[in-house]
């Protein structure tokens, strides 16, 4: 299904730094407590274009976070193929950043040093220190550069985590419910922040979310997943112009349509978390 037509998203800067992502016929099996097996993903396939933001939307237990971990290289598929550009994904890499619901900032480091941490790990801080300072400015934390994570609000901590993830210039940024722990008002502000930085940097992004409004507001496309074993049920193009209006007729119409697709009128059964 395609959303109500509108103007396309603006061309994003530095899109040459992004890369296409390919997930081809991926299956993932985990052992079950009774000695059997649990099929989490079944012949999952998805193509993400360079510079595109795609949301994975589906019930608990359908394999969204499992897929993100495999794209990050933290887990391996039982069968199938994952590629970034022409390169197979077999291990973690700075090319694929991962941002979790918890910002996971190092409590003993200042905001500035947290943002620099990836550059330090790669041994390139001297050459790229100015980029860490640029990201401090982009996420509006210059005044908090020398404070520690416990002194930040939830939204500020997530902005610091976002800057830390992007400063390494990943070709793909993977977002695993990164705004789920925030209050609704902070969450909406952070949605704007992520979209703004995405448009500025041109990074390919894959977002896992349970929030239909968030998926519509932020994404170029939404991949609706089936209950476990997860696979793509359908892809929805979001062609509404940006910035999107959450109360527009097109937005509400698409929200209603997705609810119906997910049977919330009644019926899509959650698996275990």
Buried (B, 14 or more C-beta within 10 A) or exposed (E): EEBEEBEEBEEBEEBEBBBBBBBBBBBBBEEEEEEEEBBBBBEBEBEBBBBBBBBBBBBBBBBBBBBBBBBBBBBEBBEBEBBBEEEEBEEEBBBBBBBBBBBBBEEEBBBBBBBBBBBEEEEBBEEBEEBBBBBBEBBEBEEBBEBBBEEBEBBBBBBBBBBBBBBBBBBBBBBBBBBBBBEEEBBBEBBEBBBBBBBEBBBBBBBBBBBBBBBBBBBBBBBBBBBBBBBBBEBBEBBBBBEBEEEBEBBBEBBEEBEEBBEEEEEBEEBEE
